[in-house]
């Protein structure tokens, strides 16, 4: 009996060791989902790029944040799991139909293949809603706004005469924007966003704009990060206020002018370091840009990108759009 007991004890120790090793290996595999991901979506209806952050994968404390369709905010994911090498998360949202329509469950799933997330999205019970997507790790950007950058030659991104150097965000759509008396405008009804042909990396940007009462627009930096334009007079300041890095960084103060008045941004972007001056008042000072916002039309965060002028939310006019590259 003594020998049999010792044999059983040894067997159990080996079994426990192997079980622990398997669990450790599974947790290590699941931990590979951690990080920030830029997501390209096949046939995304508005030509948008999504963004995902996963933390705590491989532990019981997995959590996530998401920027994607529908909507445009950076949302904390309410239900997320990473088990057995598969990521799954869900939202209850109005995915299509009127804004006051029924809530539906949208399910996002992904596996890691070759260092990329290969994923799918589907509204539960609706096969027609299915989308395929691929996530790549967000680029590590080492440039810092440390005072060492020199200004180059200022560029007039909008020439004040016509739409040379710009194209519509949605292929196959009419451009919709027009130039009248030196002003660039999107008309009363709103049109697809306008995208510059040229791409830029580190820069100082000057933009003058005018909106009507209740209107909403934005300026996309590198085609990825939106600085909000909004008639928000009298509202509490939050991540959607005029001058915010949309849904990410709150302006430090109220600096908006009344609807119908010309306003201006002076924006400095070096790497992921962002400074925004609205109407001569600094409202964002050396903030870190953690990732994409909903305006993003590309996820190559380590490469230059275009300017985007948002045109599909309300009437807006622009003038004097100039950019000064920053170089070492």
Buried (B, 14 or more C-beta within 10 A) or exposed (E): EEEEEEEEEEEEEEEEEEEEEEEEEBEEBBBBBBBBBBBBBEEBEBBBBBBBBBBBBBEEEBBBBBBBBBBBBBBEBEEBBBEEEBBBBBBEBBBEEEEEEEEBBBBBBBBBEEEBBBBBBBBEEEEEBEBEBBBBEBBEBEBEBEEEBEEBEEBEBBBEEEBEBBBBBBEEEEBBBEBEEEBBBBEEEBBBBBBBEBBBBBBBBBBBBBBEEEBBBBBBBBBBBBBBBBBBEEEEBEBBBBBBBBBBBBBBEBBBBEBEEEBBBBBBBBBBBBBBBBBEBBBBEEBEBBBBBBBBBBBBBEEBBBBBBBBBBBBBBBBBBBBBBBEE
